[in-house]
Amino acid sequence: MAGFIKRIFSFGKERPADEEKPAPEVKDAAGEPVAEDKTAFEQASERTGDEPETILPAEDLPETIEAPESAEEPPAGEPVEAPPIAIAPEEEAPALPAGFALTEDEPEEETQPEEAPQLSWFQRLRAGLSRTSSQLTQKISALFTKRKLDEDTLDELEDLLIQSDLGVETAMRVTGALSSERYGKDVSGEDVARIMAAEIEKVLTPVAQPLKLDLSHKPHVVLVVGVNGTGKTTTIGKLAAKLSGAGLKVTLAAGDTFRAAAIEQLKIWAERTGSDFIGTKLGADAAGLAYDAFEQARAKKSDVLIIDTAGRLQNKTELMAELEKIVRVLAKLDPEAPHTVLQTLDATTGQNAMNQVEIFRNVAGVNGLIMTKLDGTARGGILVAIAAKHKLPVYFIGVGEGIDDLEPFEAGDFARAIAGV
Ligand SMILES: Nc1nc2c(ncn2[C@@H]2O[C@H](COP(=O)(O)OP(=O)(O)OP(=O)(O)O)[C@@H](O)[C@H]2O)c(=O)[nH]1
């Protein structure tokens, strides 16, 4: 039976003791054989003419790093939330973090958490999206005061929805549904909001998916990309907390070699989450670091390797080419790697996020999204337009700066928060 099932690590089981690191694989990032006394990263450095870099284990990096103000200690002894997740049949039922699933055949039926929903994060989401929802509901109420639903009001409503970043397709869905239900009749703001929430939920439901981990890869490689400041590093820390909290062995690699602070920030997250850390010195070749991190994580039998990258604007061709190189180099070690290419989107951004997804998807093969900062004054409408157009899975949403402020993306919650119902 076991032969038919991919070798998959069970969340929640005991973390295996660290193993002795075997001698590094003797080939370079381009797959060429190299002298046995040189790591691939040294080879990469030689090619670029840089000094060979040393990959520093976490304990060798400076200890004088201060945690960011926003960092909160995880509550001691607090159990990891029980999650909806698929489990390998013959494995012992593990405690799994919400929002993740294994790449197993058919997912098991979702289990509902027994406890009442955590209103704190949901209230933050609603508050974050209140700018979008209150502007919309005010305008919609004004539009339908003492007016029946006709072509003009439908056109005006469509414009309002498009202005809220929801996208033409979703705007037309909403007006179409409203028209078939109430054409020629009085319409209240509540009618519109209810129909809007239902239609947005239909658009979002197919993309609200758990992040699937295929642990037969060991490690499952997650590359995190996105524009500067969209929350990559913070999100990596939150993901690592969920995964290591569930007993998985996690390695974090600091592929943002441009900013010393970014390397230090990731190291802090590694320490806080009990993850292994792989970093290099400032200015080193990011693709070389990614390659060596993959080799090291594989040698240490990490379950998940998460690679941070430097933030970059999507129109910076040179930096985007570097990202392409990271992807290419990882594929030398495993043609399917990186197995997940996650893009973070800042919810305060609006329309530009659509362009970000288009370009990062083309260059780096983005295959999943996380929207961050939905607790601020967010403009979440664009996620609906992106879902309608790109149909990329949305795994989580960021609702704060703390370690636990990452929630599985729920289509209904998000739709109701935008519609203000
Ligand atoms: N309010 C809020 N702030 C967030 C969230 N996620 C990240 N941040 C904050 O956003 C800022 C940028 O986050 P980083 O994780 O450094 O973003 P980054 O994409 O790694 O940044 P670069 O390395 O410059 O590209 C930090 O102050 C984070 O604390 C979130 O969900 N909510």
The ligand as a Gaussian input file, in Angstrom:
#p B3LYP/6-31G(d) Opt

LIG

0 1
 N       -0.136000      45.451000       9.228000
 C        0.533000      44.495000       8.627000
 N        1.833000      44.677000       8.354000
 C        2.493000      43.701000       7.719000
 C        1.869000      42.498000       7.309000
 N        2.806000      41.749000       6.679000
 C        3.960000      42.450000       6.713000
 N        3.784000      43.620000       7.338000
 C        4.753000      44.681000       7.570000
 O        5.175000      45.194000       6.323000
 C        6.519000      45.648000       6.403000
 C        7.319000      44.998000       5.292000
 O        7.349000      43.621000       5.527000
 P        8.569000      42.717000       5.081000
 O        8.236000      41.325000       5.495000
 O        9.858000      43.273000       5.507000
 O        8.424000      42.869000       3.512000
 P        9.412000      42.350000       2.385000
 O        8.555000      42.068000       1.205000
 O       10.221000      41.223000       2.897000
 O       10.288000      43.621000       2.143000
 P       11.618000      43.796000       1.207000
 O       12.626000      42.834000       1.739000
 O       11.990000      45.218000       1.360000
 O       11.193000      43.493000      -0.161000
 C        7.002000      45.262000       7.787000
 O        6.897000      46.397000       8.622000
 C        6.023000      44.199000       8.239000
 O        5.881000      44.128000       9.635000
 C        0.458000      42.348000       7.597000
 O       -0.197000      41.348000       7.258000
 N       -0.146000      43.378000       8.250000

